[in-house]
Amino acid sequence: MRKTSSTNTINKKQLEANCGIAYTNSVLSGRWKLSILAFLLDEKKLRYSELRNRLIGISERMLIAKLKELQADDLINRISYPEVPPRVEYELSEKGLSLKNILRQMADWGTKNATNIRTF
């Protein structure tokens, strides 16, 4: 974690405040966030265990961290039911749903161009 007073952090915040692409990238970056959003876009609501089962290779710790980040960015809602055993579901927030076209276009682009990926 970077210090909040570091030049790197200050520059990052300034760039994100003045560039829509930089802000979007900071919110969606990482290995797992786009997959979580895509699953929620397709399924509408998913329980924690359903997300974990769909995200092959993700650790519990990473899934929890990414869900918290997506919540903090107001892209997903966490719905907790007062039951025994506890039940928690996740869904896209209104802000998260606003990414629908972007996510679909990214999926289409990836499907179209995945065969053209070069290995080095």
Backbone as XML, in Angstrom:
<?xml version="1.0"?>
<chain id="A" units="angstrom">
  <residue number="1" name="MET">
    <atom name="N" x="0.839" y="-1.184" z="0.000"/>
    <atom name="CA" x="0.000" y="0.000" z="0.000"/>
    <atom name="C" x="0.882" y="1.246" z="0.000"/>
  </residue>
  <residue number="2" name="ARG">
    <atom name="N" x="0.538" y="2.189" z="-0.844"/>
    <atom name="CA" x="1.309" y="3.411" z="-0.947"/>
    <atom name="C" x="0.926" y="4.396" z="0.151"/>
  </residue>
  <residue number="3" name="LYS">
    <atom name="N" x="1.896" y="5.219" z="0.486"/>
    <atom name="CA" x="1.610" y="6.306" z="1.418"/>
    <atom name="C" x="0.732" y="7.330" z="0.711"/>
  </residue>
  <residue number="4" name="THR">
    <atom name="N" x="-0.222" y="7.877" z="1.438"/>
    <atom name="CA" x="-1.140" y="8.838" z="0.828"/>
    <atom name="C" x="-0.455" y="10.148" z="0.467"/>
  </residue>
  <residue number="5" name="SER">
    <atom name="N" x="0.679" y="10.416" z="1.073"/>
    <atom name="CA" x="1.378" y="11.667" z="0.785"/>
    <atom name="C" x="2.493" y="11.503" z="-0.253"/>
  </residue>
  <residue number="6" name="SER">
    <atom name="N" x="2.641" y="10.300" z="-0.798"/>
    <atom name="CA" x="3.719" y="10.090" z="-1.771"/>
    <atom name="C" x="3.394" y="10.791" z="-3.089"/>
  </residue>
  <residue number="7" name="THR">
    <atom name="N" x="4.426" y="11.165" z="-3.811"/>
    <atom name="CA" x="4.263" y="11.816" z="-5.109"/>
    <atom name="C" x="3.493" y="10.921" z="-6.068"/>
  </residue>
  <residue number="8" name="ASN">
    <atom name="N" x="3.766" y="9.630" z="-6.027"/>
    <atom name="CA" x="3.080" y="8.681" z="-6.902"/>
    <atom name="C" x="1.572" y="8.689" z="-6.636"/>
  </residue>
  <residue number="9" name="THR">
    <atom name="N" x="1.176" y="8.663" z="-5.376"/>
    <atom name="CA" x="-0.244" y="8.661" z="-5.019"/>
    <atom name="C" x="-0.909" y="9.970" z="-5.422"/>
  </residue>
  <residue number="10" name="ILE">
    <atom name="N" x="-0.237" y="11.082" z="-5.180"/>
    <atom name="CA" x="-0.783" y="12.394" z="-5.544"/>
    <atom name="C" x="-0.965" y="12.498" z="-7.054"/>
  </residue>
  <residue number="11" name="ASN">
    <atom name="N" x="0.040" y="12.049" z="-7.816"/>
    <atom name="CA" x="-0.062" y="12.074" z="-9.275"/>
    <atom name="C" x="-1.188" y="11.183" z="-9.775"/>
  </residue>
  <residue number="12" name="LYS">
    <atom name="N" x="-1.334" y="10.005" z="-9.168"/>
    <atom name="CA" x="-2.391" y="9.074" z="-9.556"/>
    <atom name="C" x="-3.760" y="9.702" z="-9.332"/>
  </residue>
  <residue number="13" name="LYS">
    <atom name="N" x="-3.967" y="10.310" z="-8.177"/>
    <atom name="CA" x="-5.257" y="10.944" z="-7.872"/>
    <atom name="C" x="-5.556" y="12.084" z="-8.835"/>
  </residue>
  <residue number="14" name="GLN">
    <atom name="N" x="-4.539" y="12.881" z="-9.143"/>
    <atom name="CA" x="-4.727" y="13.998" z="-10.059"/>
    <atom name="C" x="-5.077" y="13.491" z="-11.460"/>
  </residue>
  <residue number="15" name="LEU">
    <atom name="N" x="-4.389" y="12.471" z="-11.920"/>
    <atom name="CA" x="-4.665" y="11.907" z="-13.238"/>
    <atom name="C" x="-6.085" y="11.348" z="-13.305"/>
  </residue>
  <residue number="16" name="GLU">
    <atom name="N" x="-6.480" y="10.611" z="-12.266"/>
    <atom name="CA" x="-7.820" y="10.019" z="-12.243"/>
    <atom name="C" x="-8.909" y="11.079" z="-12.177"/>
  </residue>
  <residue number="17" name="ALA">
    <atom name="N" x="-8.623" y="12.207" z="-11.531"/>
    <atom name="CA" x="-9.602" y="13.285" z="-11.425"/>
    <atom name="C" x="-9.775" y="14.022" z="-12.750"/>
  </residue>
  <residue number="18" name="ASN">
    <atom name="N" x="-8.761" y="13.987" z="-13.602"/>
    <atom name="CA" x="-8.790" y="14.762" z="-14.839"/>
    <atom name="C" x="-8.884" y="13.928" z="-16.104"/>
  </residue>
  <residue number="19" name="CYS">
    <atom name="N" x="-8.884" y="12.623" z="-15.975"/>
    <atom name="CA" x="-8.920" y="11.754" z="-17.158"/>
    <atom name="C" x="-9.894" y="10.601" z="-16.910"/>
  </residue>
  <residue number="20" name="GLY">
    <atom name="N" x="-10.965" y="10.584" z="-17.683"/>
    <atom name="CA" x="-11.983" y="9.551" z="-17.510"/>
    <atom name="C" x="-11.462" y="8.144" z="-17.720"/>
  </residue>
  <residue number="21" name="ILE">
    <atom name="N" x="-10.566" y="7.967" z="-18.681"/>
    <atom name="CA" x="-10.006" y="6.635" z="-18.943"/>
    <atom name="C" x="-9.167" y="6.176" z="-17.758"/>
  </residue>
  <residue number="22" name="ALA">
    <atom name="N" x="-8.382" y="7.071" z="-17.189"/>
    <atom name="CA" x="-7.556" y="6.712" z="-16.037"/>
    <atom name="C" x="-8.435" y="6.331" z="-14.845"/>
  </residue>
  <residue number="23" name="TYR">
    <atom name="N" x="-9.521" y="7.075" z="-14.627"/>
    <atom name="CA" x="-10.427" y="6.739" z="-13.525"/>
    <atom name="C" x="-11.081" y="5.381" z="-13.770"/>
  </residue>
  <residue number="24" name="THR">
    <atom name="N" x="-11.586" y="5.174" z="-14.963"/>
    <atom name="CA" x="-12.226" y="3.895" z="-15.290"/>
    <atom name="C" x="-11.249" y="2.743" z="-15.103"/>
  </residue>
  <residue number="25" name="ASN">
    <atom name="N" x="-10.038" y="2.921" z="-15.570"/>
    <atom name="CA" x="-9.017" y="1.889" z="-15.424"/>
    <atom name="C" x="-8.728" y="1.605" z="-13.955"/>
  </residue>
  <residue number="26" name="SER">
    <atom name="N" x="-8.657" y="2.631" z="-13.137"/>
    <atom name="CA" x="-8.358" y="2.410" z="-11.717"/>
    <atom name="C" x="-9.481" y="1.653" z="-11.016"/>
  </residue>
  <residue number="27" name="VAL">
    <atom name="N" x="-10.721" y="1.904" z="-11.420"/>
    <atom name="CA" x="-11.868" y="1.239" z="-10.798"/>
    <atom name="C" x="-11.993" y="-0.211" z="-11.265"/>
  </residue>
  <residue number="28" name="LEU">
    <atom name="N" x="-11.669" y="-0.470" z="-12.525"/>
    <atom name="CA" x="-11.869" y="-1.806" z="-13.097"/>
    <atom name="C" x="-10.604" y="-2.644" z="-13.177"/>
  </residue>
  <residue number="29" name="SER">
    <atom name="N" x="-9.466" y="-2.067" z="-12.824"/>
    <atom name="CA" x="-8.210" y="-2.788" z="-13.008"/>
    <atom name="C" x="-8.079" y="-3.967" z="-12.055"/>
  </residue>
  <residue number="30" name="GLY">
    <atom name="N" x="-7.209" y="-4.860" z="-12.440"/>
    <atom name="CA" x="-6.980" y="-6.050" z="-11.638"/>
    <atom name="C" x="-7.456" y="-7.288" z="-12.375"/>
  </residue>
  <residue number="31" name="ARG">
    <atom name="N" x="-7.061" y="-8.398" z="-11.852"/>
    <atom name="CA" x="-7.338" y="-9.673" z="-12.499"/>
    <atom name="C" x="-8.784" y="-10.127" z="-12.352"/>
  </residue>
  <residue number="32" name="TRP">
    <atom name="N" x="-9.460" y="-9.750" z="-11.262"/>
    <atom name="CA" x="-10.731" y="-10.367" z="-10.926"/>
    <atom name="C" x="-11.955" y="-9.466" z="-11.032"/>
  </residue>
  <residue number="33" name="LYS">
    <atom name="N" x="-11.780" y="-8.172" z="-10.957"/>
    <atom name="CA" x="-12.941" y="-7.274" z="-10.897"/>
    <atom name="C" x="-13.848" y="-7.391" z="-12.111"/>
  </residue>
  <residue number="34" name="LEU">
    <atom name="N" x="-13.274" y="-7.408" z="-13.303"/>
    <atom name="CA" x="-14.104" y="-7.498" z="-14.506"/>
    <atom name="C" x="-14.882" y="-8.802" z="-14.547"/>
  </residue>
  <residue number="35" name="SER">
    <atom name="N" x="-14.261" y="-9.883" z="-14.108"/>
    <atom name="CA" x="-14.964" y="-11.174" z="-14.090"/>
    <atom name="C" x="-16.124" y="-11.150" z="-13.098"/>
  </residue>
  <residue number="36" name="ILE">
    <atom name="N" x="-15.897" y="-10.574" z="-11.923"/>
    <atom name="CA" x="-16.968" y="-10.463" z="-10.927"/>
    <atom name="C" x="-18.126" y="-9.660" z="-11.508"/>
  </residue>
  <residue number="37" name="LEU">
    <atom name="N" x="-17.815" y="-8.516" z="-12.106"/>
    <atom name="CA" x="-18.859" y="-7.675" z="-12.695"/>
    <atom name="C" x="-19.590" y="-8.397" z="-13.823"/>
  </residue>
  <residue number="38" name="ALA">
    <atom name="N" x="-18.867" y="-9.131" z="-14.651"/>
    <atom name="CA" x="-19.489" y="-9.856" z="-15.758"/>
    <atom name="C" x="-20.432" y="-10.946" z="-15.251"/>
  </residue>
  <residue number="39" name="PHE">
    <atom name="N" x="-20.015" y="-11.687" z="-14.234"/>
    <atom name="CA" x="-20.893" y="-12.720" z="-13.672"/>
    <atom name="C" x="-22.154" y="-12.096" z="-13.082"/>
  </residue>
  <residue number="40" name="LEU">
    <atom name="N" x="-22.005" y="-10.978" z="-12.390"/>
    <atom name="CA" x="-23.175" y="-10.316" z="-11.809"/>
    <atom name="C" x="-24.067" y="-9.712" z="-12.884"/>
  </residue>
  <residue number="41" name="LEU">
    <atom name="N" x="-23.488" y="-9.263" z="-13.975"/>
    <atom name="CA" x="-24.275" y="-8.740" z="-15.088"/>
    <atom name="C" x="-25.121" y="-9.853" z="-15.697"/>
  </residue>
  <residue number="42" name="ASP">
    <atom name="N" x="-24.541" y="-11.027" z="-15.853"/>
    <atom name="CA" x="-25.260" y="-12.165" z="-16.448"/>
    <atom name="C" x="-26.282" y="-12.779" z="-15.506"/>
  </residue>
  <residue number="43" name="GLU">
    <atom name="N" x="-25.940" y="-12.881" z="-14.229"/>
    <atom name="CA" x="-26.770" y="-13.627" z="-13.289"/>
    <atom name="C" x="-27.695" y="-12.760" z="-12.434"/>
  </residue>
  <residue number="44" name="LYS">
    <atom name="N" x="-27.504" y="-11.461" z="-12.441"/>
    <atom name="CA" x="-28.264" y="-10.486" z="-11.638"/>
    <atom name="C" x="-27.870" y="-10.501" z="-10.162"/>
  </residue>
  <residue number="45" name="LYS">
    <atom name="N" x="-28.036" y="-11.630" z="-9.475"/>
    <atom name="CA" x="-27.639" y="-11.770" z="-8.066"/>
    <atom name="C" x="-26.910" y="-13.086" z="-7.888"/>
  </residue>
  <residue number="46" name="LEU">
    <atom name="N" x="-25.838" y="-13.036" z="-7.108"/>
    <atom name="CA" x="-25.109" y="-14.265" z="-6.798"/>
    <atom name="C" x="-24.720" y="-14.274" z="-5.334"/>
  </residue>
  <residue number="47" name="ARG">
    <atom name="N" x="-24.795" y="-15.442" z="-4.749"/>
    <atom name="CA" x="-24.298" y="-15.620" z="-3.391"/>
    <atom name="C" x="-22.780" y="-15.661" z="-3.423"/>
  </residue>
  <residue number="48" name="TYR">
    <atom name="N" x="-22.176" y="-15.400" z="-2.275"/>
    <atom name="CA" x="-20.720" y="-15.407" z="-2.163"/>
    <atom name="C" x="-20.143" y="-16.725" z="-2.683"/>
  </residue>
  <residue number="49" name="SER">
    <atom name="N" x="-20.727" y="-17.833" z="-2.245"/>
    <atom name="CA" x="-20.205" y="-19.153" z="-2.647"/>
    <atom name="C" x="-20.344" y="-19.384" z="-4.150"/>
  </residue>
  <residue number="50" name="GLU">
    <atom name="N" x="-21.390" y="-18.853" z="-4.771"/>
    <atom name="CA" x="-21.563" y="-18.995" z="-6.211"/>
    <atom name="C" x="-20.485" y="-18.209" z="-6.964"/>
  </residue>
  <residue number="51" name="LEU">
    <atom name="N" x="-20.181" y="-17.019" z="-6.481"/>
    <atom name="CA" x="-19.090" y="-16.247" z="-7.088"/>
    <atom name="C" x="-17.763" y="-16.981" z="-6.943"/>
  </residue>
  <residue number="52" name="ARG">
    <atom name="N" x="-17.492" y="-17.475" z="-5.742"/>
    <atom name="CA" x="-16.236" y="-18.185" z="-5.483"/>
    <atom name="C" x="-16.097" y="-19.391" z="-6.405"/>
  </residue>
  <residue number="53" name="ASN">
    <atom name="N" x="-17.171" y="-20.125" z="-6.625"/>
    <atom name="CA" x="-17.129" y="-21.303" z="-7.492"/>
    <atom name="C" x="-16.931" y="-20.949" z="-8.961"/>
  </residue>
  <residue number="54" name="ARG">
    <atom name="N" x="-17.412" y="-19.804" z="-9.388"/>
    <atom name="CA" x="-17.255" y="-19.388" z="-10.783"/>
    <atom name="C" x="-15.853" y="-18.834" z="-11.066"/>
  </residue>
  <residue number="55" name="LEU">
    <atom name="N" x="-15.237" y="-18.247" z="-10.068"/>
    <atom name="CA" x="-13.923" y="-17.623" z="-10.237"/>
    <atom name="C" x="-12.834" y="-18.645" z="-9.908"/>
  </residue>
  <residue number="56" name="ILE">
    <atom name="N" x="-12.548" y="-19.492" z="-10.847"/>
    <atom name="CA" x="-11.572" y="-20.561" z="-10.676"/>
    <atom name="C" x="-10.200" y="-19.952" z="-10.375"/>
  </residue>
  <residue number="57" name="GLY">
    <atom name="N" x="-9.591" y="-20.366" z="-9.281"/>
    <atom name="CA" x="-8.244" y="-19.931" z="-8.947"/>
    <atom name="C" x="-8.165" y="-18.748" z="-7.996"/>
  </residue>
  <residue number="58" name="ILE">
    <atom name="N" x="-9.287" y="-18.138" z="-7.656"/>
    <atom name="CA" x="-9.249" y="-16.999" z="-6.737"/>
    <atom name="C" x="-9.214" y="-17.505" z="-5.298"/>
  </residue>
  <residue number="59" name="SER">
    <atom name="N" x="-8.435" y="-16.835" z="-4.476"/>
    <atom name="CA" x="-8.386" y="-17.206" z="-3.054"/>
    <atom name="C" x="-9.517" y="-16.499" z="-2.318"/>
  </residue>
  <residue number="60" name="GLU">
    <atom name="N" x="-9.871" y="-17.029" z="-1.153"/>
    <atom name="CA" x="-10.906" y="-16.409" z="-0.315"/>
    <atom name="C" x="-10.534" y="-14.961" z="-0.002"/>
  </residue>
  <residue number="61" name="ARG">
    <atom name="N" x="-9.287" y="-14.775" z="0.371"/>
    <atom name="CA" x="-8.806" y="-13.453" z="0.752"/>
    <atom name="C" x="-8.927" y="-12.458" z="-0.400"/>
  </residue>
  <residue number="62" name="MET">
    <atom name="N" x="-8.551" y="-12.881" z="-1.593"/>
    <atom name="CA" x="-8.623" y="-12.020" z="-2.773"/>
    <atom name="C" x="-10.065" y="-11.700" z="-3.131"/>
  </residue>
  <residue number="63" name="LEU">
    <atom name="N" x="-10.950" y="-12.700" z="-3.086"/>
    <atom name="CA" x="-12.352" y="-12.468" z="-3.408"/>
    <atom name="C" x="-12.959" y="-11.463" z="-2.447"/>
  </residue>
  <residue number="64" name="ILE">
    <atom name="N" x="-12.714" y="-11.639" z="-1.180"/>
    <atom name="CA" x="-13.239" y="-10.704" z="-0.174"/>
    <atom name="C" x="-12.712" y="-9.294" z="-0.439"/>
  </residue>
  <residue number="65" name="ALA">
    <atom name="N" x="-11.412" y="-9.179" z="-0.726"/>
    <atom name="CA" x="-10.807" y="-7.864" z="-0.979"/>
    <atom name="C" x="-11.433" y="-7.196" z="-2.203"/>
  </residue>
  <residue number="66" name="LYS">
    <atom name="N" x="-11.609" y="-7.948" z="-3.280"/>
    <atom name="CA" x="-12.152" y="-7.371" z="-4.511"/>
    <atom name="C" x="-13.622" y="-6.996" z="-4.346"/>
  </residue>
  <residue number="67" name="LEU">
    <atom name="N" x="-14.382" y="-7.809" z="-3.610"/>
    <atom name="CA" x="-15.776" y="-7.458" z="-3.350"/>
    <atom name="C" x="-15.866" y="-6.175" z="-2.526"/>
  </residue>
  <residue number="68" name="LYS">
    <atom name="N" x="-14.986" y="-6.021" z="-1.548"/>
    <atom name="CA" x="-14.970" y="-4.795" z="-0.739"/>
    <atom name="C" x="-14.603" y="-3.580" z="-1.587"/>
  </residue>
  <residue number="69" name="GLU">
    <atom name="N" x="-13.631" y="-3.747" z="-2.493"/>
    <atom name="CA" x="-13.235" y="-2.641" z="-3.370"/>
    <atom name="C" x="-14.387" y="-2.245" z="-4.294"/>
  </residue>
  <residue number="70" name="LEU">
    <atom name="N" x="-15.071" y="-3.230" z="-4.856"/>
    <atom name="CA" x="-16.194" y="-2.942" z="-5.738"/>
    <atom name="C" x="-17.341" y="-2.271" z="-4.981"/>
  </residue>
  <residue number="71" name="GLN">
    <atom name="N" x="-17.546" y="-2.674" z="-3.737"/>
    <atom name="CA" x="-18.544" y="-2.018" z="-2.883"/>
    <atom name="C" x="-18.135" y="-0.579" z="-2.591"/>
  </residue>
  <residue number="72" name="ALA">
    <atom name="N" x="-16.872" y="-0.376" z="-2.252"/>
    <atom name="CA" x="-16.378" y="0.970" z="-1.934"/>
    <atom name="C" x="-16.504" y="1.900" z="-3.137"/>
  </residue>
  <residue number="73" name="ASP">
    <atom name="N" x="-16.357" y="1.351" z="-4.337"/>
    <atom name="CA" x="-16.500" y="2.149" z="-5.556"/>
    <atom name="C" x="-17.962" y="2.244" z="-5.999"/>
  </residue>
  <residue number="74" name="ASP">
    <atom name="N" x="-18.867" y="1.702" z="-5.206"/>
    <atom name="CA" x="-20.305" y="1.732" z="-5.455"/>
    <atom name="C" x="-20.693" y="1.048" z="-6.764"/>
  </residue>
  <residue number="75" name="LEU">
    <atom name="N" x="-19.986" y="-0.030" z="-7.106"/>
    <atom name="CA" x="-20.325" y="-0.783" z="-8.313"/>
    <atom name="C" x="-21.187" y="-1.999" z="-8.002"/>
  </residue>
  <residue number="76" name="ILE">
    <atom name="N" x="-21.131" y="-2.488" z="-6.773"/>
    <atom name="CA" x="-21.969" y="-3.625" z="-6.374"/>
    <atom name="C" x="-22.638" y="-3.325" z="-5.040"/>
  </residue>
  <residue number="77" name="ASN">
    <atom name="N" x="-23.744" y="-4.022" z="-4.811"/>
    <atom name="CA" x="-24.439" y="-3.970" z="-3.522"/>
    <atom name="C" x="-24.283" y="-5.310" z="-2.833"/>
  </residue>
  <residue number="78" name="ARG">
    <atom name="N" x="-24.079" y="-5.259" z="-1.541"/>
    <atom name="CA" x="-24.020" y="-6.468" z="-0.716"/>
    <atom name="C" x="-25.325" y="-6.546" z="0.054"/>
  </residue>
  <residue number="79" name="ILE">
    <atom name="N" x="-26.030" y="-7.655" z="-0.116"/>
    <atom name="CA" x="-27.318" y="-7.853" z="0.553"/>
    <atom name="C" x="-27.140" y="-8.967" z="1.577"/>
  </residue>
  <residue number="80" name="SER">
    <atom name="N" x="-27.302" y="-8.614" z="2.825"/>
    <atom name="CA" x="-27.139" y="-9.575" z="3.911"/>
    <atom name="C" x="-28.507" y="-9.905" z="4.499"/>
  </residue>
  <residue number="81" name="TYR">
    <atom name="N" x="-28.816" y="-11.192" z="4.577"/>
    <atom name="CA" x="-30.101" y="-11.640" z="5.109"/>
    <atom name="C" x="-29.915" y="-12.134" z="6.538"/>
  </residue>
  <residue number="82" name="PRO">
    <atom name="N" x="-30.780" y="-11.706" z="7.449"/>
    <atom name="CA" x="-30.658" y="-12.126" z="8.853"/>
    <atom name="C" x="-31.192" y="-13.549" z="9.063"/>
  </residue>
  <residue number="83" name="GLU">
    <atom name="N" x="-30.424" y="-14.513" z="8.608"/>
    <atom name="CA" x="-30.808" y="-15.920" z="8.706"/>
    <atom name="C" x="-29.694" y="-16.701" z="9.368"/>
  </residue>
  <residue number="84" name="VAL">
    <atom name="N" x="-30.024" y="-17.912" z="9.769"/>
    <atom name="CA" x="-29.013" y="-18.840" z="10.270"/>
    <atom name="C" x="-29.103" y="-20.073" z="9.386"/>
  </residue>
  <residue number="85" name="PRO">
    <atom name="N" x="-28.034" y="-20.436" z="8.677"/>
    <atom name="CA" x="-26.756" y="-19.733" z="8.569"/>
    <atom name="C" x="-26.917" y="-18.448" z="7.754"/>
  </residue>
  <residue number="86" name="PRO">
    <atom name="N" x="-25.992" y="-17.506" z="7.945"/>
    <atom name="CA" x="-26.101" y="-16.224" z="7.242"/>
    <atom name="C" x="-26.047" y="-16.406" z="5.724"/>
  </residue>
  <residue number="87" name="ARG">
    <atom name="N" x="-26.810" y="-15.578" z="5.040"/>
    <atom name="CA" x="-26.823" y="-15.614" z="3.577"/>
    <atom name="C" x="-26.489" y="-14.212" z="3.078"/>
  </residue>
  <residue number="88" name="VAL">
    <atom name="N" x="-25.547" y="-14.145" z="2.156"/>
    <atom name="CA" x="-25.127" y="-12.874" z="1.579"/>
    <atom name="C" x="-25.184" y="-13.006" z="0.064"/>
  </residue>
  <residue number="89" name="GLU">
    <atom name="N" x="-25.781" y="-12.016" z="-0.578"/>
    <atom name="CA" x="-25.838" y="-11.974" z="-2.030"/>
    <atom name="C" x="-25.230" y="-10.666" z="-2.515"/>
  </residue>
  <residue number="90" name="TYR">
    <atom name="N" x="-24.764" y="-10.701" z="-3.745"/>
    <atom name="CA" x="-24.196" y="-9.517" z="-4.380"/>
    <atom name="C" x="-24.935" y="-9.262" z="-5.678"/>
  </residue>
  <residue number="91" name="GLU">
    <atom name="N" x="-25.105" y="-7.978" z="-5.988"/>
    <atom name="CA" x="-25.725" y="-7.568" z="-7.238"/>
    <atom name="C" x="-25.070" y="-6.274" z="-7.698"/>
  </residue>
  <residue number="92" name="LEU">
    <atom name="N" x="-25.225" y="-5.970" z="-8.976"/>
    <atom name="CA" x="-24.704" y="-4.715" z="-9.492"/>
    <atom name="C" x="-25.546" y="-3.561" z="-8.955"/>
  </residue>
  <residue number="93" name="SER">
    <atom name="N" x="-24.894" y="-2.493" z="-8.577"/>
    <atom name="CA" x="-25.597" y="-1.278" z="-8.180"/>
    <atom name="C" x="-26.034" y="-0.543" z="-9.448"/>
  </residue>
  <residue number="94" name="GLU">
    <atom name="N" x="-26.712" y="0.561" z="-9.281"/>
    <atom name="CA" x="-27.096" y="1.369" z="-10.440"/>
    <atom name="C" x="-25.846" y="1.833" z="-11.197"/>
  </residue>
  <residue number="95" name="LYS">
    <atom name="N" x="-24.829" y="2.246" z="-10.452"/>
    <atom name="CA" x="-23.572" y="2.661" z="-11.077"/>
    <atom name="C" x="-22.913" y="1.483" z="-11.796"/>
  </residue>
  <residue number="96" name="GLY">
    <atom name="N" x="-22.969" y="0.298" z="-11.188"/>
    <atom name="CA" x="-22.414" y="-0.897" z="-11.815"/>
    <atom name="C" x="-23.166" y="-1.275" z="-13.077"/>
  </residue>
  <residue number="97" name="LEU">
    <atom name="N" x="-24.483" y="-1.137" z="-13.041"/>
    <atom name="CA" x="-25.290" y="-1.438" z="-14.231"/>
    <atom name="C" x="-24.983" y="-0.475" z="-15.369"/>
  </residue>
  <residue number="98" name="SER">
    <atom name="N" x="-24.515" y="0.723" z="-15.040"/>
    <atom name="CA" x="-24.176" y="1.690" z="-16.090"/>
    <atom name="C" x="-22.967" y="1.226" z="-16.913"/>
  </residue>
  <residue number="99" name="LEU">
    <atom name="N" x="-22.248" y="0.208" z="-16.442"/>
    <atom name="CA" x="-21.109" y="-0.361" z="-17.174"/>
    <atom name="C" x="-21.522" y="-1.439" z="-18.175"/>
  </residue>
  <residue number="100" name="LYS">
    <atom name="N" x="-22.808" y="-1.730" z="-18.250"/>
    <atom name="CA" x="-23.300" y="-2.837" z="-19.069"/>
    <atom name="C" x="-22.768" y="-2.788" z="-20.501"/>
  </residue>
  <residue number="101" name="ASN">
    <atom name="N" x="-22.916" y="-1.658" z="-21.177"/>
    <atom name="CA" x="-22.472" y="-1.567" z="-22.574"/>
    <atom name="C" x="-20.965" y="-1.720" z="-22.692"/>
  </residue>
  <residue number="102" name="ILE">
    <atom name="N" x="-20.234" y="-1.120" z="-21.769"/>
    <atom name="CA" x="-18.768" y="-1.224" z="-21.793"/>
    <atom name="C" x="-18.342" y="-2.680" z="-21.627"/>
  </residue>
  <residue number="103" name="LEU">
    <atom name="N" x="-18.942" y="-3.376" z="-20.655"/>
    <atom name="CA" x="-18.585" y="-4.773" z="-20.400"/>
    <atom name="C" x="-18.917" y="-5.652" z="-21.601"/>
  </residue>
  <residue number="104" name="ARG">
    <atom name="N" x="-20.070" y="-5.423" z="-22.205"/>
    <atom name="CA" x="-20.461" y="-6.205" z="-23.385"/>
    <atom name="C" x="-19.499" y="-5.943" z="-24.548"/>
  </residue>
  <residue number="105" name="GLN">
    <atom name="N" x="-19.128" y="-4.683" z="-24.751"/>
    <atom name="CA" x="-18.196" y="-4.358" z="-25.833"/>
    <atom name="C" x="-16.826" y="-4.974" z="-25.576"/>
  </residue>
  <residue number="106" name="MET">
    <atom name="N" x="-16.383" y="-4.968" z="-24.330"/>
    <atom name="CA" x="-15.101" y="-5.591" z="-23.998"/>
    <atom name="C" x="-15.156" y="-7.092" z="-24.268"/>
  </residue>
  <residue number="107" name="ALA">
    <atom name="N" x="-16.278" y="-7.720" z="-23.908"/>
    <atom name="CA" x="-16.429" y="-9.156" z="-24.153"/>
    <atom name="C" x="-16.426" y="-9.451" z="-25.651"/>
  </residue>
  <residue number="108" name="ASP">
    <atom name="N" x="-17.144" y="-8.658" z="-26.410"/>
    <atom name="CA" x="-17.193" y="-8.854" z="-27.864"/>
    <atom name="C" x="-15.811" y="-8.666" z="-28.482"/>
  </residue>
  <residue number="109" name="TRP">
    <atom name="N" x="-15.116" y="-7.611" z="-28.062"/>
    <atom name="CA" x="-13.785" y="-7.343" z="-28.594"/>
    <atom name="C" x="-12.840" y="-8.491" z="-28.258"/>
  </residue>
  <residue number="110" name="GLY">
    <atom name="N" x="-12.893" y="-8.976" z="-27.026"/>
    <atom name="CA" x="-12.025" y="-10.077" z="-26.614"/>
    <atom name="C" x="-12.304" y="-11.347" z="-27.380"/>
  </residue>
  <residue number="111" name="THR">
    <atom name="N" x="-13.578" y="-11.648" z="-27.588"/>
    <atom name="CA" x="-13.949" y="-12.841" z="-28.354"/>
    <atom name="C" x="-13.449" y="-12.735" z="-29.789"/>
  </residue>
  <residue number="112" name="LYS">
    <atom name="N" x="-13.600" y="-11.564" z="-30.363"/>
    <atom name="CA" x="-13.187" y="-11.343" z="-31.749"/>
    <atom name="C" x="-11.676" y="-11.407" z="-31.904"/>
  </residue>
  <residue number="113" name="ASN">
    <atom name="N" x="-10.937" y="-10.903" z="-30.956"/>
    <atom name="CA" x="-9.502" y="-10.742" z="-31.120"/>
    <atom name="C" x="-8.640" y="-11.737" z="-30.334"/>
  </residue>
  <residue number="114" name="ALA">
    <atom name="N" x="-9.233" y="-12.599" z="-29.577"/>
    <atom name="CA" x="-8.467" y="-13.535" z="-28.748"/>
    <atom name="C" x="-7.579" y="-14.451" z="-29.594"/>
  </residue>
  <residue number="115" name="THR">
    <atom name="N" x="-7.994" y="-14.763" z="-30.781"/>
    <atom name="CA" x="-7.201" y="-15.658" z="-31.640"/>
    <atom name="C" x="-5.962" y="-14.947" z="-32.189"/>
  </residue>
  <residue number="116" name="ASN">
    <atom name="N" x="-5.925" y="-13.621" z="-32.105"/>
    <atom name="CA" x="-4.819" y="-12.860" z="-32.646"/>
    <atom name="C" x="-3.764" y="-12.509" z="-31.574"/>
  </residue>
  <residue number="117" name="ILE">
    <atom name="N" x="-3.881" y="-13.075" z="-30.401"/>
    <atom name="CA" x="-2.934" y="-12.767" z="-29.326"/>
    <atom name="C" x="-1.586" y="-13.392" z="-29.647"/>
  </residue>
  <residue number="118" name="ARG">
    <atom name="N" x="-0.534" y="-12.562" z="-29.541"/>
    <atom name="CA" x="0.821" y="-13.042" z="-29.794"/>
    <atom name="C" x="1.465" y="-13.459" z="-28.481"/>
  </residue>
  <residue number="119" name="THR">
    <atom name="N" x="2.266" y="-14.488" z="-28.544"/>
    <atom name="CA" x="3.050" y="-14.886" z="-27.381"/>
    <atom name="C" x="4.484" y="-14.488" z="-27.625"/>
  </residue>
  <residue number="120" name="PHE">
    <atom name="N" x="5.133" y="-14.050" z="-26.602"/>
    <atom name="CA" x="6.519" y="-13.588" z="-26.733"/>
    <atom name="C" x="7.469" y="-14.564" z="-26.118"/>
  </residue>
</chain>
